[in-house]
Amino acid sequence: MRFPILLTAAALTAVPAHADTLVRNVRGVQVDARGQVERFTGLLFDDTGKVRRVLHGEQLKLPGSTRVVDGGGRAMLPGLIDAHGHVMELGLSLSQLDLTGTRSVAELQQRLRAYAAANPDLPWIIGRGWNQELWPDKRFPTAADLDAVVNDRPVWLGRVDGHANVGNSAALRAAGVTAATKAPSGGRIEQDAAGRPTGLFVDAATGFVERSVPAPTAAMRRTALLKAQADLLSKGLTAVADMGTSLDDWAAMQQAYGDRSLQVRIMSYAAGPDALAAIARTGAKDWLFADRLKLLGVKLYADGALGSRGAWLKRPYADAPTRGLALLTPAQLKQQAGVAAAGGYQIAVHAIGDAANDMVLTTYEQLGSANGDRRWRAEHAQIVDTADLDRFARGRIIASMQPVHQTSDRLMAEARLGQQRSAGAYAWQTLEKSGARLAFGSDFPVEDPNPFHGLAAGISRQGMDDQPPGGWRPWERLTFAQALKGFTRDAAWAGFAEQKFGSLEPGKWADFILVDRDISAASPHDLARTQVLETWVAGQRVWARDAAPVR
């Protein structure tokens, strides 16, 4: 993979300091405070990287010390925000076996064979990205499939959604998994007709093998963070919500700022109650490092995912006699969320199935989500009972959603749910009209972090292949302004950051991008293929498609 050019701290400081900088001659587009598209022609910011003025065609008389940058008529947008991603997982995945887009077990095996040959010294082969729904037979992979390629060392491969993994026999032996091993609550170990584990583990059961996988070293985490950051900045993302930060991840993020390499802004949600307590003990409470990093709250899990039939449904799946998996009981969720809320932290709960969303909404209502400015979040909110949709607005609960999930999952969702329960699936416009606040992201590395894919999906309900014609359940399409707001203003608001970034306004950070087209006028097909030319954070250019110096 070719990595983009990330400008180093040394390169940044080589630019002389000026009192102010004016970026002129741009075709600026953003969403204003009323939710309407605003166009502008220039941006003036000070030497701290804060916006002084947004220009709308007027000419300014500026002191001679002002640095003037000609935008060359290019399109400018505020830095885009991914409201739900996994930073360290993205970075680690860029060095691991990539199984994204495999079209058969045979292709998975082919990639595994090549990766094993290229990495003969790795004690474990780790990878992710397979999706059996793309395969002709739609069957889950097994240990036998992997053993046929690699049997001399453990192999552990994650499904695209991160809620199921398959291991080879060596991995099962390393973890001590046998036919006698019982699945934990909230997990499933697939077995064959003889009762032997097939190698497939779902949700909580993956922990049996995960505990045996060598943990990334501090050096590996640092490398992963920088790889993830370069990928995010190259795609126009200047801020992300990290959904599941561990204490080791937090330490890597702190170190990255200490050596002046952290550029992207990270809104952190700790990976469960224990991680929240551990990170909190470091003294993290306020925004750190010029608003580059903040611990906002905790990430919890109510259920699994549709692809592995782990999403928890009110009624059985249309294509299998199961309701999925509840990863927490209502009492457990209420207890863990209550502790976080009592500590002043924000709560974000993964909920995909309609039963899981009902449980999250009920828990939030019982804990008083509508009282005060709490901004509690339902992460994904993919399948919601239509009777529950208006509870988001009533409870002042954020629907943190990922438009690309709808385009990736629509065929599978119909198979898993049937037509009747699809009415509350990925219901963006219904939620928007109800008065709920939507925050958009990608769930990277489950999906590509490219926000332009999400923007295009939001306004078209179509995938990168422009299917289906007219969009899936097209009445749920968003307007361009609504979609852009979800990736800017509302994504910032969902992380209590609306006074710092998410739009270009006086007093906020000059985080912006230059792109190769006016996305407000582009077709969904062309919008999805937008190319970022430059990315600026706090008034400094931190990524460029070419590394020509700013003059």
ABEGO torsion letter per residue (X at the ends): XBBBBBBBAAAAAABBBBABBBBBGBBBBBBBAAGBBBBBABBBBBAAGBBABBBAGBBBBBBAABBBBBAGGBBBBBBBBBABBBAAAAAAAAABBBABGBABAAAAAAAAAAAAAABAABABBBBBGBBAAABAAGBBBBAAAAAAABAABBBBBBBAAGABBBBBAAAAAAAGBBAABBBBBGBBBBBBAAGBBAGBBBEAAAAAAAAABBBBBAAAAAAAAAAAAAAAAAAGBABBBBBGBBAAAAAAAAAAAAAGABABBBBBBBBEAAAAAAAAAAGBABBBGGGABBBABBBBBABBBAAAGABBBABBBAABBBAEBBABBAAAAAAAAAAAAAAGBBBBBBBABAAAAAAAAAAAAAAGAABEBAGBBBBGGABBBAAAAAAAAAAGBBBBBBAAAAAAAAAAAAAAAEAAAAAABGBAAAAAAAGBBBBBBAGOAABBABAAAAAAAAAAGBBAAGOBBGEBGAAABBBAAAAAAAABAAAAAAAGAAAABGBBBBGBBBBBBBBABBAAABBAAAAAABBBABBBBGGBBABBABABBBX
